[in-house]
Amino acid sequence: MFVVGVLVLHLVISLVYVRVVGRGHKVTRSDRMVLRAPAKLDLVIAGDSHPRTALAPQLLGPRVINAAVGGEHYLKTYYRLRTLVERGGKDVSALLLPVDAGSFSSWQSHNFAPEFIWGRYVDFFEVGRAHGRPLKFTGAWVKSRAVPYAGELRTLNQIRQKRFGFGVHLPNANFGAAPEFQRKRQALMASQQHFRGADPLDPALRWAFDQLVAWAEEQSIRVVFVSFPVTQLYHRWAERVGARAAVQREILDPLREAGHLVLDHHDLYFGQDELFSDSHHLNAKGRIRYTRHVRERLRAAGMVEYPVQRR
């Protein structure tokens, strides 16, 4: 009787967790937006918080969507984007992907929390093989399917505070208004989080990136690669640890040589900290200005057709 009671309690908690998290998480909200979008799309913006916060799709055209999600790395993007495009029957003409100094850093390549969300897309055993350890993510696979609420106090706290995975607002702070010492400290802390003790070119992330580009080519989807604006303070640390040089040498230069459209804008707004919400994310003012800048490059490449406003 005790065992039955425990199983019933487990089932109830699991169902409540799945319902609450599955309905309100930022990935689920983004998925709904993608699946509701027109069947034919000129451009899909994918990736992590940099494209998410830097590009306003409504300024790029009526058939452009921003499917990027903060905290999403290439192992997540590879599986999620393919699933959404194929499941939704989307005809995508072009895809925009980030190639920043931190895009291939191993600092969070193991992170798939909450596993219930990412387990809907990710093949954890294939990811393990990409990491060189086929069974590395067995626990994540079990958790995503059998015990979704295990170790999820952080997620529940995020729900309560309506932040990170459950917030709805883009960052709009003015990084430039902070004292210089505070800006330097924030840039150092962010760079340490992204690069300290990390492999700047994680093999599993590079594998997922290559797989995603190959899939896009198979689908006849043009790809534009963007290195997003960051502050000079943040760039200084990324450069110091060699992350920027590694991405330049191993990713950006080969893409250019292969004839891909590469927009390297990492230094576009150096000295204009008022356009950033922190050391490496644009705020509302920066987002509008940068989107308009990118729009002209994409229009010239024939990737978007932003309607001319008649006066």
C-alpha positions in Angstrom: 0.0 0.0 0.0 2.9 2.3 0.8 4.5 1.7 -2.5 1.2 2.4 -4.3 0.9 5.6 -2.4 4.4 6.7 -3.4 3.8 5.9 -7.0 0.5 7.8 -7.0 2.3 10.8 -5.4 5.1 10.6 -7.9 2.6 10.5 -10.8 0.7 13.5 -9.4 3.8 15.6 -8.9 5.1 14.7 -12.3 1.9 15.7 -14.0 1.7 19.0 -12.2 5.3 19.8 -12.9 5.0 18.9 -16.6 1.8 21.0 -16.9 3.2 24.0 -15.1 6.7 24.1 -16.6 5.6 22.8 -20.1 3.0 25.6 -20.4 5.0 28.6 -19.2 8.7 27.9 -20.0 10.3 30.3 -22.5 11.2 27.5 -24.9 7.5 26.4 -25.0 6.4 29.9 -25.6 8.9 30.3 -28.4 7.8 27.0 -29.9 4.2 28.1 -30.0 5.3 31.3 -31.8 7.2 29.4 -34.4 4.5 26.8 -35.1 1.9 29.6 -35.5 4.1 31.5 -37.9 3.4 31.5 -41.7 4.3 28.3 -43.5 6.7 30.2 -45.7 9.4 32.2 -43.8 12.0 34.4 -45.3 14.3 34.2 -42.3 14.5 32.3 -39.0 16.8 33.7 -36.3 18.1 30.9 -34.1 20.6 30.5 -31.2 21.1 31.9 -27.8 20.6 35.2 -25.9 22.7 37.3 -28.3 20.4 37.0 -31.3 17.4 36.9 -29.0 18.2 40.3 -27.5 19.8 41.9 -30.5 17.3 41.5 -33.3 13.7 42.6 -33.5 12.0 40.4 -36.2 9.2 42.9 -36.8 11.8 45.3 -38.2 13.1 42.7 -40.6 9.9 41.8 -42.4 6.5 40.1 -42.0 7.9 36.6 -42.7 10.8 36.8 -40.2 10.7 35.1 -36.7 13.2 35.1 -33.9 13.3 31.6 -32.4 16.4 32.2 -30.4 16.3 31.4 -26.6 18.6 32.6 -23.9 20.7 29.7 -22.6 20.4 27.7 -25.8 23.7 26.3 -27.1 24.3 24.5 -30.4 23.5 21.0 -29.1 20.0 22.4 -28.2 19.6 24.5 -31.3 20.5 21.6 -33.7 17.7 19.4 -32.4 15.1 22.0 -31.6 15.3 23.9 -34.8 15.1 20.9 -37.0 12.1 19.6 -35.1 10.2 22.9 -35.3 10.9 23.4 -39.0 10.1 19.8 -40.0 7.2 19.3 -37.6 5.7 22.6 -38.5 6.0 22.1 -42.2 7.9 25.3 -42.6 9.4 26.4 -45.9 12.4 28.4 -44.6 14.5 30.5 -47.1 17.2 31.6 -44.8 18.6 30.9 -41.3 20.6 33.3 -39.1 23.1 31.7 -36.6 25.4 33.3 -34.0 29.2 32.8 -34.2 30.4 34.7 -31.2 33.5 34.3 -29.1 31.3 32.3 -26.6 29.2 30.4 -29.1 31.4 27.3 -28.9 32.6 27.6 -25.3 32.2 24.4 -23.3 31.0 26.3 -20.2 27.4 25.1 -20.4 27.5 22.4 -23.2 26.4 19.8 -20.6 23.4 21.9 -19.4 20.0 20.7 -20.6 17.9 21.8 -17.6 15.0 21.5 -17.3 15.5 18.1 -19.0 11.8 17.7 -19.4 11.8 20.6 -21.9 14.9 19.8 -23.8 14.3 16.1 -23.8 11.4 16.6 -26.2 14.1 17.3 -28.9 17.5 16.2 -27.8 18.9 12.7 -28.5 20.8 12.4 -25.2 22.7 9.3 -26.4 23.8 10.9 -29.6 24.9 13.9 -27.6 26.9 11.6 -25.3 28.6 10.1 -28.4 29.4 13.7 -29.6 31.1 14.2 -26.2 33.0 11.0 -26.5 31.0 9.3 -23.7 27.9 7.6 -25.1 26.3 7.1 -21.6 27.2 10.5 -20.2 23.6 11.9 -20.4 21.7 8.7 -19.4 20.7 10.4 -16.2 19.3 13.4 -18.2 17.3 11.0 -20.4 15.9 9.1 -17.4 15.0 12.4 -15.7 13.3 13.9 -18.7 11.0 10.8 -19.0 10.6 9.4 -15.6 11.3 11.9 -12.9 10.9 15.4 -14.5 10.7 17.3 -11.2 13.9 15.9 -9.6 16.3 18.6 -8.6 14.1 21.3 -10.0 13.8 23.7 -7.0 15.7 26.3 -9.1 13.1 26.0 -11.9 10.2 26.4 -9.4 11.9 29.4 -7.9 12.2 30.9 -11.4 8.5 30.4 -11.9 7.8 32.2 -8.6 10.0 35.1 -9.5 9.0 35.2 -13.2 12.6 35.3 -14.4 15.0 33.6 -16.8 13.0 30.7 -18.2 9.6 32.3 -17.2 10.2 36.0 -17.7 8.7 37.8 -20.7 10.7 41.0 -21.1 13.8 41.7 -23.0 16.6 43.4 -21.0 16.5 47.2 -21.3 19.0 48.5 -18.8 21.6 51.1 -19.7 25.0 49.6 -19.2 26.6 52.9 -20.0 25.0 54.6 -17.1 26.8 52.5 -14.5 30.1 53.7 -13.1 33.2 52.5 -15.0 34.5 50.3 -12.2 31.1 48.5 -12.1 31.1 48.0 -15.8 34.6 46.6 -15.7 33.6 44.2 -12.9 30.5 43.0 -14.7 32.5 42.4 -17.9 35.1 40.4 -16.0 32.5 38.3 -14.2 30.6 37.6 -17.5 33.8 36.6 -19.3 34.9 34.4 -16.4 31.6 32.7 -16.5 31.9 32.0 -20.2 35.6 31.2 -20.6 37.3 30.4 -17.3 38.4 26.7 -17.4 36.4 26.2 -20.6 37.4 24.8 -24.0 36.8 27.7 -26.4 35.9 25.2 -29.2 34.0 22.4 -27.5 34.0 19.4 -29.9 30.4 18.5 -29.2 29.2 22.0 -29.9 31.3 22.2 -33.0 29.8 18.8 -34.1 26.2 20.2 -33.6 27.1 23.4 -35.5 28.4 21.4 -38.4 25.4 19.1 -38.4 23.0 22.1 -38.4 24.8 23.8 -41.3 24.8 20.6 -43.3 21.1 20.1 -42.6 20.3 23.7 -43.8 22.3 23.0 -47.0 20.3 19.8 -47.6 17.1 21.8 -47.1 18.4 24.5 -49.6 18.3 27.0 -46.7 20.7 29.9 -47.0 22.6 30.6 -43.8 24.0 33.9 -42.6 26.5 33.8 -39.7 26.6 36.8 -37.3 29.1 37.8 -34.6 27.0 40.0 -32.5 28.0 43.4 -30.9 29.6 43.3 -27.4 31.2 46.0 -25.3 34.9 46.6 -25.6 35.3 45.7 -22.0 33.8 42.2 -22.6 35.8 41.7 -25.8 39.0 42.6 -24.0 38.6 39.5 -21.8 37.4 37.2 -24.5 40.5 38.2 -26.5 42.8 37.8 -23.6 41.8 34.1 -23.1 42.1 33.4 -26.8 38.4 32.6 -27.4 37.9 35.3 -30.0 41.0 34.3 -31.9 40.0 30.6 -31.9 36.5 31.3 -33.3 38.0 33.6 -35.9 40.5 31.0 -37.0 38.4 27.9 -36.9 34.9 29.2 -37.7 34.7 32.6 -39.2 37.6 32.4 -41.7 36.6 29.0 -43.1 33.0 30.2 -43.5 34.1 33.2 -45.5 36.4 31.1 -47.6 33.5 28.8 -48.4 31.5 31.8 -49.7 29.0 32.2 -46.8 27.7 35.5 -45.7 29.4 36.4 -42.4 28.6 39.6 -40.5 31.3 40.2 -38.0 29.8 43.0 -35.8 31.5 42.2 -32.5 33.2 45.6 -32.4 30.4 47.6 -34.1 29.4 49.5 -31.0 32.7 49.7 -29.1 32.6 52.9 -27.0 28.8 53.0 -27.0 27.9 51.3 -23.8 24.6 53.1 -23.7 23.3 50.6 -26.3 23.9 47.6 -24.0 21.9 46.2 -21.1 25.1 44.5 -19.8 28.5 43.9 -21.1 27.4 41.6 -24.0 23.7 42.1 -24.6 22.0 45.0 -26.5 19.2 46.9 -24.9 16.0 48.3 -26.5 17.8 51.2 -28.1 20.7 49.1 -29.3 18.3 46.4 -30.6 16.4 48.8 -32.8 19.6 50.4 -34.2 21.3 47.1 -34.8 18.3 45.4 -36.4 18.1 48.3 -38.9 21.8 47.9 -39.6 21.5 44.1 -40.2 18.3 44.7 -42.3 20.3 46.5 -44.9 22.8 43.8 -45.2 20.1 41.1 -45.4 18.2 43.1 -48.0 21.3 43.5 -50.1 21.8 39.7 -49.9 18.1 39.1 -50.9 17.2 37.4 -47.7 14.5 39.8 -46.5 12.1 42.2 -48.1 11.1 44.8 -45.6 8.1 46.7 -46.9 8.7 50.3 -47.6 6.5 52.5 -45.4 4.4 55.0 -47.5 3.8 58.4 -46.0 
